[in-house]
């Protein structure tokens, strides 16, 4: 009698163990099939499908939070412009940031104001004494001086606003369209203003 009871216990234990192993193998097999199937996520809820599409940044953004770390870096345009102005021995090197900020504020190409300054005054090296006017702003044909400003930054923001209001807001939003009004003699002389401003703008874009 005791022997029969022991055999029954062993039989029950063996049966349970066999069933548990069978169920485990089945579950593992099904999971493997789902994961290796091309359409394994086809029946997942939408929020799971969307989460599977996320990817890490290929490069860190200029500003923002990435994986919990706050990243702050200089605007690449500012770094490029600063280096470019230093290469040209410009007294406006320290105004590189304001060139960029003024362009963004008035929605102008960031290369436009530096290019005009380069054409009109050699990036601020040839201006009327103490005028801080590297743009030839307000210098009419036949005159040797124009509007005077209190600083480089004052001139940058004032001229940026003036170009926005007098040119871009009126559809004159390229150097080609600006030239007859900004530098009236230039078209009749073979467009030197247009060519030089355009050249500097392109050079800045590819400056490394």
FENGI-V87785 format. One record per residue. N is the residue number from 1. RES is the residue in three letters. D_CENTER is the distance of its C-alpha to the mean C-alpha in Angstrom with 1 decimal. Layout:
# FENGI-V87785
N:RES:D_CENTER
N:RES:D_CENTER
This chain:
# FENGI-V87785
1:UNK:86.1
2:UNK:83.8
3:UNK:82.8
4:UNK:81.9
5:UNK:79.7
6:UNK:77.9
7:UNK:77.3
8:UNK:75.8
9:UNK:73.4
10:UNK:72.3
11:UNK:72.0
12:UNK:69.8
13:UNK:67.6
14:UNK:67.2
15:UNK:66.5
16:UNK:63.7
17:UNK:62.1
18:UNK:62.3
19:UNK:60.7
20:UNK:57.9
21:UNK:57.1
22:UNK:57.2
23:UNK:54.9
24:UNK:52.4
25:UNK:52.4
26:UNK:51.9
27:UNK:48.9
28:UNK:47.3
29:UNK:48.0
30:UNK:46.5
31:UNK:43.3
32:UNK:42.9
33:UNK:43.4
34:UNK:40.8
35:UNK:38.2
36:UNK:38.8
37:UNK:39.0
38:UNK:36.1
39:UNK:36.4
40:UNK:36.9
41:UNK:34.4
42:UNK:35.8
43:UNK:37.9
44:UNK:35.5
45:UNK:34.6
46:UNK:31.4
47:UNK:29.7
48:UNK:30.5
49:UNK:29.2
50:UNK:25.8
51:UNK:25.6
52:UNK:26.3
53:UNK:23.2
54:UNK:20.8
55:UNK:18.9
56:UNK:17.2
57:UNK:13.6
58:UNK:13.7
59:UNK:11.4
60:UNK:10.8
61:UNK:7.8
62:UNK:7.2
63:UNK:9.8
64:UNK:12.3
65:UNK:15.6
66:UNK:16.1
67:UNK:19.8
68:UNK:21.0
69:UNK:19.3
70:UNK:17.1
71:UNK:14.3
72:UNK:13.3
73:UNK:11.6
74:UNK:11.1
75:UNK:8.0
76:UNK:7.9
77:UNK:8.7
78:UNK:11.6
79:UNK:12.9
80:UNK:13.0
81:UNK:14.7
82:UNK:17.0
83:UNK:18.2
84:UNK:18.7
85:UNK:20.8
86:UNK:22.7
87:UNK:23.6
88:UNK:24.9
89:UNK:26.9
90:UNK:25.4
91:UNK:26.7
92:UNK:23.4
93:UNK:21.5
94:UNK:21.4
95:UNK:19.9
96:UNK:16.6
97:UNK:14.9
98:UNK:16.9
99:UNK:15.9
100:UNK:12.2
101:UNK:13.6
102:UNK:16.1
103:UNK:13.9
104:UNK:11.9
105:UNK:15.3
106:UNK:17.0
107:UNK:14.3
108:UNK:14.8
109:UNK:13.1
110:UNK:11.9
111:UNK:14.3
112:UNK:17.2
113:UNK:18.8
114:UNK:18.8
115:UNK:20.3
116:UNK:23.0
117:UNK:23.8
118:UNK:24.2
119:UNK:26.5
120:UNK:28.5
121:UNK:29.1
122:UNK:27.9
123:UNK:24.9
124:UNK:27.4
125:UNK:30.3
126:UNK:32.6
127:UNK:33.0
128:UNK:36.0
129:UNK:37.1
130:UNK:35.4
131:UNK:33.6
132:UNK:30.0
133:UNK:29.3
134:UNK:27.3
135:UNK:26.5
136:UNK:30.1
137:UNK:29.7
138:UNK:33.0
139:UNK:34.8
140:UNK:37.0
141:UNK:38.8
142:UNK:41.6
143:UNK:40.4
144:UNK:39.3
145:UNK:37.4
146:UNK:35.3
147:UNK:33.6
148:UNK:33.6
149:UNK:31.0
150:UNK:31.5
151:UNK:28.4
152:UNK:25.4
153:UNK:23.2
154:UNK:25.7
155:UNK:25.5
156:UNK:21.8
157:UNK:21.6
158:UNK:24.8
159:UNK:24.0
160:UNK:20.6
161:UNK:22.6
162:UNK:25.3
163:UNK:23.2
164:UNK:21.7
165:UNK:25.2
166:UNK:27.3
167:UNK:25.2
168:UNK:22.3
169:UNK:24.2
170:UNK:27.1
171:UNK:25.3
172:UNK:25.1
173:UNK:21.4
174:UNK:21.4
175:UNK:23.1
176:UNK:25.9
177:UNK:26.7
178:UNK:26.4
179:UNK:28.6
180:UNK:32.0
181:UNK:31.5
182:UNK:29.5
183:UNK:31.7
184:UNK:34.8
185:UNK:36.7
186:UNK:33.9
187:UNK:34.6
188:UNK:38.2
189:UNK:37.6
190:UNK:35.5
191:UNK:32.0
192:UNK:31.3
193:UNK:28.8
194:UNK:26.9
195:UNK:26.9
196:UNK:26.0
197:UNK:23.1
198:UNK:21.7
199:UNK:22.3
200:UNK:20.5
201:UNK:17.4
202:UNK:17.4
203:UNK:18.2
204:UNK:15.3
205:UNK:12.9
206:UNK:14.8
207:UNK:15.7
208:UNK:15.8
